Amino acid sequence: MTSAPTPPTPLRMLITVALLAVYCALACWIAISRHSWPFAIVTAAAAVACIGTALLKSWSQFLVYLLTAALVAVWLHSLYAAYDAGVFQMLGLAQSVRLLAPDGVLMLLSCYCSYAVFRQYER
């Protein structure tokens, strides 16, 4: 008697695993280069989320949500701090948009990861 074949992993989950791996590597690099223990914690959380998502474990979705929320919160706080310091007024609109574009893409990709795991595990 043979078992049923395992269904293929959805593409959105593979993309999420790849993005989590990149995020983990980036956090690890920052943790090592800046001797930052908060980034060491983020590295560990991202690694666990990456492995759990790759294995399609439902508990990993909560780590993905937490990482996304933390990343967005830190980004919004840095935007507020930059605005409060007058950075955007000093740079002008065009330079401000160019400055924010990479982080904006990172925020969108993080939100996509949360969406992907939500779709995978919605009841």
N, CA, C and O atoms as a GROMACS GRO file, in nm:
protein
  492
    1MET      N    1   0.084  -0.116   0.000
    1MET     CA    2   0.000   0.000   0.000
    1MET      C    3   0.090   0.124   0.000
    1MET      O    4   0.180   0.136   0.082
    2THR      N    5   0.063   0.215  -0.092
    2THR     CA    6   0.144   0.336  -0.102
    2THR      C    7   0.067   0.454  -0.044
    2THR      O    8  -0.056   0.458  -0.046
    3SER      N    9   0.143   0.546   0.008
    3SER     CA   10   0.079   0.665   0.064
    3SER      C   11   0.054   0.766  -0.048
    3SER      O   12   0.115   0.762  -0.154
    4ALA      N   13  -0.039   0.855  -0.020
    4ALA     CA   14  -0.073   0.958  -0.118
    4ALA      C   15   0.046   1.052  -0.135
    4ALA      O   16   0.118   1.080  -0.039
    5PRO      N   17   0.067   1.101  -0.256
    5PRO     CA   18   0.179   1.193  -0.277
    5PRO      C   19   0.156   1.323  -0.200
    5PRO      O   20   0.044   1.370  -0.183
    6THR      N   21   0.266   1.379  -0.155
    6THR     CA   22   0.260   1.506  -0.083
    6THR      C   23   0.230   1.617  -0.183
    6THR      O   24   0.294   1.625  -0.288
    7PRO      N   25   0.132   1.703  -0.151
    7PRO     CA   26   0.102   1.812  -0.244
    7PRO      C   27   0.220   1.908  -0.252
    7PRO      O   28   0.294   1.924  -0.155
    8PRO      N   29   0.238   1.972  -0.366
    8PRO     CA   30   0.352   2.064  -0.380
    8PRO      C   31   0.336   2.186  -0.290
    8PRO      O   32   0.225   2.230  -0.261
    9THR      N   33   0.448   2.238  -0.246
    9THR     CA   34   0.446   2.358  -0.164
    9THR      C   35   0.404   2.476  -0.249
    9THR      O   36   0.457   2.497  -0.358
   10PRO      N   37   0.308   2.555  -0.200
   10PRO     CA   38   0.263   2.671  -0.279
   10PRO      C   39   0.379   2.769  -0.304
   10PRO      O   40   0.465   2.788  -0.219
   11LEU      N   41   0.378   2.829  -0.421
   11LEU     CA   42   0.484   2.923  -0.459
   11LEU      C   43   0.496   3.037  -0.360
   11LEU      O   44   0.607   3.081  -0.329
   12ARG      N   45   0.384   3.086  -0.310
   12ARG     CA   46   0.390   3.198  -0.216
   12ARG      C   47   0.465   3.161  -0.089
   12ARG      O   48   0.528   3.247  -0.027
   13MET      N   49   0.458   3.034  -0.048
   13MET     CA   50   0.532   2.992   0.071
   13MET      C   51   0.681   2.981   0.041
   13MET      O   52   0.764   3.011   0.127
   14LEU      N   53   0.715   2.938  -0.079
   14LEU     CA   54   0.856   2.933  -0.118
   14LEU      C   55   0.916   3.073  -0.123
   14LEU      O   56   1.030   3.094  -0.081
   15ILE      N   57   0.839   3.168  -0.175
   15ILE     CA   58   0.884   3.308  -0.178
   15ILE      C   59   0.901   3.360  -0.035
   15ILE      O   60   0.998   3.429  -0.006
   16THR      N   61   0.808   3.326   0.052
   16THR     CA   62   0.816   3.368   0.192
   16THR      C   63   0.940   3.312   0.259
   16THR      O   64   1.009   3.383   0.332
   17VAL      N   65   0.970   3.185   0.236
   17VAL     CA   66   1.090   3.123   0.294
   17VAL      C   67   1.215   3.194   0.242
   17VAL      O   68   1.307   3.221   0.320
   18ALA      N   69   1.219   3.224   0.114
   18ALA     CA   70   1.336   3.293   0.057
   18ALA      C   71   1.353   3.432   0.119
   18ALA      O   72   1.464   3.472   0.152
   19LEU      N   73   1.243   3.505   0.134
   19LEU     CA   74   1.252   3.638   0.192
   19LEU      C   75   1.291   3.633   0.340
   19LEU      O   76   1.367   3.717   0.388
   20LEU      N   77   1.240   3.533   0.412
   20LEU     CA   78   1.280   3.516   0.552
   20LEU      C   79   1.428   3.481   0.563
   20LEU      O   80   1.496   3.527   0.656
   21ALA      N   81   1.478   3.402   0.472
   21ALA     CA   82   1.621   3.368   0.474
   21ALA      C   83   1.707   3.491   0.449
   21ALA      O   84   1.810   3.509   0.514
   22VAL      N   85   1.666   3.576   0.356
   22VAL     CA   86   1.739   3.700   0.330
   22VAL      C   87   1.732   3.792   0.451
   22VAL      O   88   1.833   3.852   0.489
   23TYR      N   89   1.615   3.802   0.510
   23TYR     CA   90   1.598   3.885   0.630
   23TYR      C   91   1.684   3.832   0.744
   23TYR      O   92   1.744   3.911   0.818
   24CYS      N   93   1.690   3.702   0.759
   24CYS     CA   94   1.772   3.639   0.862
   24CYS      C   95   1.920   3.670   0.839
   24CYS      O   96   1.991   3.704   0.933
   25ALA      N   97   1.965   3.659   0.716
   25ALA     CA   98   2.105   3.687   0.683
   25ALA      C   99   2.140   3.834   0.708
   25ALA      O  100   2.247   3.865   0.760
   26LEU      N  101   2.050   3.923   0.671
   26LEU     CA  102   2.072   4.066   0.693
   26LEU      C  103   2.078   4.098   0.842
   26LEU      O  104   2.166   4.171   0.887
   27ALA      N  105   1.984   4.042   0.919
   27ALA     CA  106   1.983   4.066   1.064
   27ALA      C  107   2.109   4.009   1.128
   27ALA      O  108   2.164   4.069   1.220
   28CYS      N  109   2.154   3.894   1.082
   28CYS     CA  110   2.276   3.833   1.134
   28CYS      C  111   2.398   3.921   1.104
   28CYS      O  112   2.482   3.941   1.191
   29TRP      N  113   2.406   3.972   0.984
   29TRP     CA  114   2.516   4.060   0.947
   29TRP      C  115   2.518   4.184   1.035
   29TRP      O  116   2.625   4.226   1.082
   30ILE      N  117   2.401   4.244   1.057
   30ILE     CA  118   2.393   4.363   1.143
   30ILE      C  119   2.430   4.327   1.286
   30ILE      O  120   2.500   4.403   1.353
   31ALA      N  121   2.382   4.213   1.334
   31ALA     CA  122   2.411   4.171   1.471
   31ALA      C  123   2.561   4.153   1.492
   31ALA      O  124   2.615   4.193   1.596
   32ILE      N  125   2.627   4.095   1.395
   32ILE     CA  126   2.771   4.070   1.408
   32ILE      C  127   2.851   4.199   1.390
   32ILE      O  128   2.940   4.229   1.469
   33SER      N  129   2.819   4.274   1.287
   33SER     CA  130   2.899   4.394   1.256
   33SER      C  131   2.881   4.504   1.360
   33SER      O  132   2.974   4.581   1.385
   34ARG      N  133   2.764   4.513   1.419
   34ARG     CA  134   2.738   4.619   1.518
   34ARG      C  135   2.736   4.568   1.661
   34ARG      O  136   2.710   4.644   1.755
   35HIS      N  137   2.762   4.440   1.679
   35HIS     CA  138   2.757   4.379   1.813
   35HIS      C  139   2.624   4.411   1.881
   35HIS      O  140   2.620   4.456   1.995
   36SER      N  141   2.517   4.387   1.807
   36SER     CA  142   2.382   4.424   1.852
   36SER      C  143   2.305   4.300   1.898
   36SER      O  144   2.270   4.215   1.816
   37TRP      N  145   2.279   4.290   2.027
   37TRP     CA  146   2.202   4.176   2.076
   37TRP      C  147   2.056   4.179   2.031
   37TRP      O  148   1.998   4.072   2.011
   38PRO      N  149   1.990   4.298   2.014
   38PRO     CA  150   1.853   4.294   1.960
   38PRO      C  151   1.848   4.230   1.821
   38PRO      O  152   1.754   4.157   1.790
   39PHE      N  153   1.947   4.259   1.738
   39PHE     CA  154   1.948   4.197   1.605
   39PHE      C  155   1.983   4.049   1.612
   39PHE      O  156   1.945   3.972   1.523
   40ALA      N  157   2.055   4.009   1.716
   40ALA     CA  158   2.080   3.866   1.735
   40ALA      C  159   1.948   3.793   1.766
   40ALA      O  160   1.926   3.682   1.719
   41ILE      N  161   1.863   3.857   1.844
   41ILE     CA  162   1.730   3.800   1.874
   41ILE      C  163   1.646   3.793   1.747
   41ILE      O  164   1.579   3.694   1.721
   42VAL      N  165   1.650   3.900   1.668
   42VAL     CA  166   1.575   3.902   1.541
   42VAL      C  167   1.628   3.794   1.448
   42VAL      O  168   1.551   3.728   1.378
   43THR      N  169   1.760   3.775   1.446
   43THR     CA  170   1.819   3.670   1.363
   43THR      C  171   1.765   3.533   1.403
   43THR      O  172   1.726   3.454   1.317
   44ALA      N  173   1.761   3.507   1.532
   44ALA     CA  174   1.711   3.377   1.580
   44ALA      C  175   1.563   3.360   1.545
   44ALA      O  176   1.521   3.254   1.499
   45ALA      N  177   1.485   3.465   1.567
   45ALA     CA  178   1.341   3.457   1.536
   45ALA      C  179   1.318   3.437   1.387
   45ALA      O  180   1.232   3.358   1.347
   46ALA      N  181   1.394   3.507   1.304
   46ALA     CA  182   1.380   3.492   1.159
   46ALA      C  183   1.423   3.353   1.113
   46ALA      O  184   1.362   3.296   1.023
   47ALA      N  185   1.527   3.299   1.175
   47ALA     CA  186   1.572   3.163   1.139
   47ALA      C  187   1.467   3.060   1.176
   47ALA      O  188   1.437   2.970   1.097
   48VAL      N  189   1.410   3.072   1.295
   48VAL     CA  190   1.306   2.978   1.338
   48VAL      C  191   1.183   2.992   1.248
   48VAL      O  192   1.123   2.891   1.209
   49ALA      N  193   1.145   3.116   1.216
   49ALA     CA  194   1.030   3.138   1.128
   49ALA      C  195   1.056   3.082   0.989
   49ALA      O  196   0.966   3.025   0.927
   50CYS      N  197   1.177   3.098   0.940
   50CYS     CA  198   1.214   3.047   0.808
   50CYS      C  199   1.204   2.894   0.805
   50CYS      O  200   1.147   2.837   0.712
   51ILE      N  201   1.260   2.830   0.905
   51ILE     CA  202   1.257   2.683   0.910
   51ILE      C  203   1.114   2.633   0.927
   51ILE      O  204   1.072   2.539   0.860
   52GLY      N  205   1.039   2.697   1.018
   52GLY     CA  206   0.900   2.656   1.040
   52GLY      C  207   0.814   2.676   0.916
   52GLY      O  208   0.729   2.592   0.886
   53THR      N  209   0.836   2.785   0.846
   53THR     CA  210   0.760   2.811   0.723
   53THR      C  211   0.799   2.712   0.614
   53THR      O  212   0.713   2.663   0.540
   54ALA      N  213   0.927   2.681   0.605
   54ALA     CA  214   0.972   2.584   0.505
   54ALA      C  215   0.912   2.446   0.530
   54ALA      O  216   0.883   2.373   0.435
   55LEU      N  217   0.893   2.412   0.657
   55LEU     CA  218   0.834   2.282   0.692
   55LEU      C  219   0.682   2.287   0.697
   55LEU      O  220   0.616   2.189   0.732
   56LEU      N  221   0.626   2.404   0.661
   56LEU     CA  222   0.481   2.426   0.661
   56LEU      C  223   0.418   2.400   0.798
   56LEU      O  224   0.311   2.341   0.808
   57LYS      N  225   0.486   2.446   0.901
   57LYS     CA  226   0.433   2.435   1.038
   57LYS      C  227   0.344   2.555   1.064
   57LYS      O  228   0.384   2.669   1.040
   58SER      N  229   0.224   2.531   1.114
   58SER     CA  230   0.128   2.641   1.131
   58SER      C  231   0.172   2.742   1.237
   58SER      O  232   0.133   2.858   1.230
   59TRP      N  233   0.251   2.700   1.336
   59TRP     CA  234   0.295   2.793   1.440
   59TRP      C  235   0.388   2.901   1.384
   59TRP      O  236   0.402   3.007   1.445
   60SER      N  237   0.450   2.874   1.271
   60SER     CA  238   0.544   2.972   1.216
   60SER      C  239   0.475   3.099   1.168
   60SER      O  240   0.538   3.204   1.159
   61GLN      N  241   0.347   3.090   1.139
   61GLN     CA  242   0.277   3.209   1.092
   61GLN      C  243   0.280   3.321   1.195
   61GLN      O  244   0.287   3.438   1.159
   62PHE      N  245   0.277   3.286   1.323
   62PHE     CA  246   0.276   3.388   1.427
   62PHE      C  247   0.412   3.458   1.437
   62PHE      O  248   0.419   3.577   1.468
   63LEU      N  249   0.520   3.384   1.412
   63LEU     CA  250   0.651   3.448   1.407
   63LEU      C  251   0.663   3.541   1.287
   63LEU      O  252   0.723   3.648   1.296
   64VAL      N  253   0.607   3.500   1.175
   64VAL     CA  254   0.609   3.586   1.056
   64VAL      C  255   0.530   3.713   1.084
   64VAL      O  256   0.576   3.822   1.049
   65TYR      N  257   0.412   3.701   1.147
   65TYR     CA  258   0.333   3.819   1.182
   65TYR      C  259   0.412   3.911   1.276
   65TYR      O  260   0.414   4.032   1.259
   66LEU      N  261   0.478   3.850   1.376
   66LEU     CA  262   0.554   3.928   1.473
   66LEU      C  263   0.671   4.000   1.406
   66LEU      O  264   0.694   4.118   1.433
   67LEU      N  265   0.744   3.932   1.321
   67LEU     CA  266   0.855   3.995   1.250
   67LEU      C  267   0.807   4.109   1.161
   67LEU      O  268   0.870   4.215   1.155
   68THR      N  269   0.697   4.088   1.091
   68THR     CA  270   0.642   4.192   1.005
   68THR      C  271   0.600   4.313   1.087
   68THR      O  272   0.632   4.427   1.053
   69ALA      N  273   0.528   4.288   1.196
   69ALA     CA  274   0.482   4.398   1.281
   69ALA      C  275   0.600   4.476   1.339
   69ALA      O  276   0.598   4.598   1.344
   70ALA      N  277   0.702   4.404   1.384
   70ALA     CA  278   0.819   4.471   1.441
   70ALA      C  279   0.892   4.553   1.336
   70ALA      O  280   0.932   4.666   1.362
   71LEU      N  281   0.909   4.497   1.218
   71LEU     CA  282   0.978   4.568   1.111
   71LEU      C  283   0.903   4.694   1.071
   71LEU      O  284   0.964   4.800   1.055
   72VAL      N  285   0.773   4.684   1.055
   72VAL     CA  286   0.692   4.800   1.017
   72VAL      C  287   0.693   4.904   1.129
   72VAL      O  288   0.704   5.023   1.101
   73ALA      N  289   0.683   4.860   1.254
   73ALA     CA  290   0.684   4.955   1.366
   73ALA      C  291   0.816   5.030   1.375
   73ALA      O  292   0.817   5.152   1.395
   74VAL      N  293   0.927   4.959   1.360
   74VAL     CA  294   1.058   5.025   1.365
   74VAL      C  295   1.073   5.121   1.248
   74VAL      O  296   1.128   5.230   1.264
   75TRP      N  297   1.025   5.082   1.130
   75TRP     CA  298   1.034   5.169   1.013
   75TRP      C  299   0.951   5.296   1.033
   75TRP      O  300   0.997   5.406   1.004
   76LEU      N  301   0.828   5.279   1.082
   76LEU     CA  302   0.743   5.396   1.107
   76LEU      C  303   0.805   5.488   1.212
   76LEU      O  304   0.799   5.610   1.200
   77HIS      N  305   0.865   5.429   1.314
   77HIS     CA  306   0.931   5.511   1.416
   77HIS      C  307   1.049   5.588   1.357
   77HIS      O  308   1.069   5.704   1.389
   78SER      N  309   1.125   5.523   1.270
   78SER     CA  310   1.238   5.593   1.209
   78SER      C  311   1.190   5.703   1.114
   78SER      O  312   1.254   5.807   1.102
   79LEU      N  313   1.076   5.680   1.046
   79LEU     CA  314   1.018   5.786   0.962
   79LEU      C  315   0.979   5.905   1.046
   79LEU      O  316   1.004   6.020   1.009
   80TYR      N  317   0.916   5.878   1.160
   80TYR     CA  318   0.875   5.985   1.249
   80TYR      C  319   0.997   6.062   1.300
   80TYR      O  320   0.997   6.184   1.303
   81ALA      N  321   1.101   5.989   1.340
   81ALA     CA  322   1.222   6.054   1.392
   81ALA      C  323   1.288   6.139   1.284
   81ALA      O  324   1.335   6.250   1.312
   82ALA      N  325   1.292   6.089   1.160
   82ALA     CA  326   1.351   6.165   1.050
   82ALA      C  327   1.268   6.288   1.020
   82ALA      O  328   1.322   6.396   0.994
   83TYR      N  329   1.136   6.275   1.022
   83TYR     CA  330   1.047   6.389   0.998
   83TYR      C  331   1.064   6.492   1.108
   83TYR      O  332   1.074   6.612   1.081
   84ASP      N  333   1.068   6.446   1.232
   84ASP     CA  334   1.082   6.535   1.347
   84ASP      C  335   1.215   6.610   1.343
   84ASP      O  336   1.223   6.725   1.386
   85ALA      N  337   1.318   6.545   1.292
   85ALA     CA  338   1.450   6.609   1.282
   85ALA      C  339   1.461   6.701   1.160
   85ALA      O  340   1.561   6.771   1.146
   86GLY      N  341   1.361   6.701   1.073
   86GLY     CA  342   1.362   6.789   0.957
   86GLY      C  343   1.437   6.734   0.837
   86GLY      O  344   1.472   6.809   0.746
   87VAL      N  345   1.463   6.604   0.836
   87VAL     CA  346   1.539   6.544   0.726
   87VAL      C  347   1.466   6.558   0.594
   87VAL      O  348   1.527   6.591   0.492
   88PHE      N  349   1.335   6.534   0.593
   88PHE     CA  350   1.260   6.537   0.467
   88PHE      C  351   1.247   6.678   0.412
   88PHE      O  352   1.248   6.698   0.291
   89GLN      N  353   1.236   6.777   0.501
   89GLN     CA  354   1.229   6.915   0.455
   89GLN      C  355   1.364   6.958   0.396
   89GLN      O  356   1.368   7.034   0.299
   90MET      N  357   1.472   6.909   0.454
   90MET     CA  358   1.604   6.944   0.406
   90MET      C  359   1.634   6.878   0.270
   90MET      O  360   1.697   6.940   0.184
   91LEU      N  361   1.589   6.754   0.252
   91LEU     CA  362   1.621   6.681   0.129
   91LEU      C  363   1.532   6.718   0.011
   91LEU      O  364   1.578   6.715  -0.103
   92GLY      N  365   1.410   6.752   0.036
   92GLY     CA  366   1.315   6.777  -0.072
   92GLY      C  367   1.240   6.649  -0.106
   92GLY      O  368   1.276   6.540  -0.061
   93LEU      N  369   1.137   6.663  -0.186
   93LEU     CA  370   1.048   6.552  -0.217
   93LEU      C  371   1.117   6.441  -0.297
   93LEU      O  372   1.107   6.324  -0.261
   94ALA      N  373   1.187   6.476  -0.403
   94ALA     CA  374   1.248   6.375  -0.491
   94ALA      C  375   1.352   6.291  -0.416
   94ALA      O  376   1.352   6.169  -0.428
   95GLN      N  377   1.438   6.355  -0.341
   95GLN     CA  378   1.540   6.281  -0.266
   95GLN      C  379   1.478   6.199  -0.154
   95GLN      O  380   1.524   6.089  -0.123
   96SER      N  381   1.373   6.252  -0.093
   96SER     CA  382   1.305   6.178   0.014
   96SER      C  383   1.244   6.050  -0.040
   96SER      O  384   1.252   5.945   0.024
   97VAL      N  385   1.182   6.059  -0.157
   97VAL     CA  386   1.121   5.940  -0.217
   97VAL      C  387   1.229   5.838  -0.251
   97VAL      O  388   1.211   5.719  -0.226
   98ARG      N  389   1.340   5.882  -0.308
   98ARG     CA  390   1.451   5.791  -0.340
   98ARG      C  391   1.509   5.728  -0.213
   98ARG      O  392   1.550   5.612  -0.215
   99LEU      N  393   1.512   5.804  -0.106
   99LEU     CA  394   1.563   5.753   0.020
   99LEU      C  395   1.470   5.648   0.080
   99LEU      O  396   1.516   5.551   0.140
  100LEU      N  397   1.341   5.667   0.064
  100LEU     CA  398   1.242   5.577   0.125
  100LEU      C  399   1.206   5.457   0.038
  100LEU      O  400   1.149   5.360   0.089
  101ALA      N  401   1.236   5.460  -0.090
  101ALA     CA  402   1.194   5.354  -0.181
  101ALA      C  403   1.244   5.214  -0.140
  101ALA      O  404   1.162   5.122  -0.137
  102PRO      N  405   1.372   5.195  -0.110
  102PRO     CA  406   1.416   5.060  -0.073
  102PRO      C  407   1.346   5.006   0.051
  102PRO      O  408   1.305   4.890   0.055
  103ASP      N  409   1.333   5.090   0.152
  103ASP     CA  410   1.264   5.046   0.273
  103ASP      C  411   1.115   5.022   0.247
  103ASP      O  412   1.055   4.932   0.306
  104GLY      N  413   1.058   5.103   0.161
  104GLY     CA  414   0.918   5.082   0.125
  104GLY      C  415   0.896   4.947   0.058
  104GLY      O  416   0.797   4.879   0.085
  105VAL      N  417   0.989   4.909  -0.030
  105VAL     CA  418   0.982   4.778  -0.095
  105VAL      C  419   0.996   4.668   0.010
  105VAL      O  420   0.924   4.568   0.006
  106LEU      N  421   1.088   4.686   0.104
  106LEU     CA  422   1.107   4.588   0.211
  106LEU      C  423   0.980   4.573   0.295
  106LEU      O  424   0.944   4.463   0.335
  107MET      N  425   0.912   4.684   0.321
  107MET     CA  426   0.786   4.678   0.397
  107MET      C  427   0.679   4.602   0.319
  107MET      O  428   0.606   4.520   0.375
  108LEU      N  429   0.670   4.629   0.190
  108LEU     CA  430   0.572   4.558   0.107
  108LEU      C  431   0.601   4.409   0.102
  108LEU      O  432   0.509   4.327   0.110
  109LEU      N  433   0.729   4.373   0.090
  109LEU     CA  434   0.764   4.231   0.089
  109LEU      C  435   0.734   4.165   0.223
  109LEU      O  436   0.690   4.050   0.227
  110SER      N  437   0.756   4.236   0.331
  110SER     CA  438   0.723   4.182   0.464
  110SER      C  439   0.572   4.160   0.478
  110SER      O  440   0.527   4.058   0.530
  111CYS      N  441   0.497   4.257   0.430
  111CYS     CA  442   0.350   4.242   0.435
  111CYS      C  443   0.305   4.127   0.346
  111CYS      O  444   0.210   4.056   0.379
  112TYR      N  445   0.372   4.108   0.232
  112TYR     CA  446   0.341   3.995   0.146
  112TYR      C  447   0.364   3.862   0.219
  112TYR      O  448   0.285   3.769   0.206
  113CYS      N  449   0.472   3.854   0.296
  113CYS     CA  450   0.501   3.732   0.372
  113CYS      C  451   0.388   3.703   0.470
  113CYS      O  452   0.344   3.588   0.482
  114SER      N  453   0.340   3.806   0.538
  114SER     CA  454   0.229   3.786   0.631
  114SER      C  455   0.103   3.742   0.556
  114SER      O  456   0.030   3.654   0.602
  115TYR      N  457   0.078   3.803   0.442
  115TYR     CA  458  -0.037   3.765   0.361
  115TYR      C  459  -0.025   3.620   0.315
  115TYR      O  460  -0.123   3.545   0.318
  116ALA      N  461   0.096   3.580   0.273
  116ALA     CA  462   0.115   3.445   0.222
  116ALA      C  463   0.090   3.340   0.330
  116ALA      O  464   0.023   3.240   0.304
  117VAL      N  465   0.142   3.363   0.451
  117VAL     CA  466   0.118   3.263   0.555
  117VAL      C  467  -0.027   3.268   0.602
  117VAL      O  468  -0.083   3.165   0.640
  118PHE      N  469  -0.088   3.384   0.599
  118PHE     CA  470  -0.230   3.392   0.634
  118PHE      C  471  -0.313   3.310   0.536
  118PHE      O  472  -0.401   3.235   0.578
  119ARG      N  473  -0.287   3.324   0.407
  119ARG     CA  474  -0.361   3.248   0.306
  119ARG      C  475  -0.336   3.098   0.320
  119ARG      O  476  -0.425   3.017   0.296
  120GLN      N  477  -0.214   3.062   0.358
  120GLN     CA  478  -0.181   2.920   0.371
  120GLN      C  479  -0.258   2.855   0.486
  120GLN      O  480  -0.302   2.741   0.476
  121TYR      N  481  -0.274   2.928   0.596
  121TYR     CA  482  -0.331   2.868   0.716
  121TYR      C  483  -0.469   2.919   0.752
  121TYR      O  484  -0.519   2.889   0.860
  122GLU      N  485  -0.533   2.998   0.663
  122GLU     CA  486  -0.668   3.045   0.697
  122GLU      C  487  -0.763   2.926   0.708
  122GLU      O  488  -0.751   2.827   0.635
  123ARG      N  489  -0.854   2.938   0.796
  123ARG     CA  490  -0.946   2.827   0.824
  123ARG      C  491  -1.073   2.841   0.750
  123ARG      O  492  -1.162   2.756   0.761
   0.00000   0.00000   0.00000
